């Protein structure tokens, strides 16, 4: 397994340096994706990339959203010859000390998506916490499975071959809907998903780019589209739920 980290960045100039340092301490090369940041943050990213040959900076001409930035980073990772990519947020909410555990799981299950399952402290806004449960229910409906315990955590390791095949086949949401949609669609493709608990905190002075009205509307639209996609795949999803012995006999 040959893995790098992909860090989407949009105006997290004050936090991204510590995140990069923490990831590099774990031995991973980094791909920083500047998602149309303002000049101050862009200058920070220039300085970081110039200071370390194992930092690659991808600069998008305009803000595409978190999903658009992650997709650009994954494609860059594949073009550089990596087999896997660790996605981690630039605001410092993810626990970088869990990176070795995620990578160990990815090494043991190289064809699967490895994802964190958040364990929150009191810093999470209650509205965000309760809203996640709505998404959990829709994901269980759209996969006909309870196996995905959390689809919104952006701390995960992608197998790039399967992921890029999916990205070439469908158009995914480019904002906060991306993390959810790609996990559901990889599940539909038969890609196994392994989740491990990881601590997630919301820094008191952190910058959130979640736009309540827009992103909730996009996520609701995504759930509706996935529901109709699930109906089209219903026979296959039900077939997969049969025990192996019954499938062989059938």
Secondary structure, DSSP 8 states (H G I E B T S, - for coil): --EEEEEEESS-TTTHHHHHHHHHHTT-EEEEEE-S--HHHHHHHHHHHHH-TTEEEEE-SS---HHHHHHHHHHHHHHTT-SEEEE--TTS-B-GGGHHHHHHHHHHTTTSEEEEEEEE-TTS-HHHHHHHHHHHHHHHHHHT-S--S-S----EEEEHHHHHHHHHHS---SSTTHHHHHHHHHHHTT--EEEEEEEE---TT------HHHHHHHHHHHHHHHHHHHHHTHHHHHHHHS-HHHHHH-
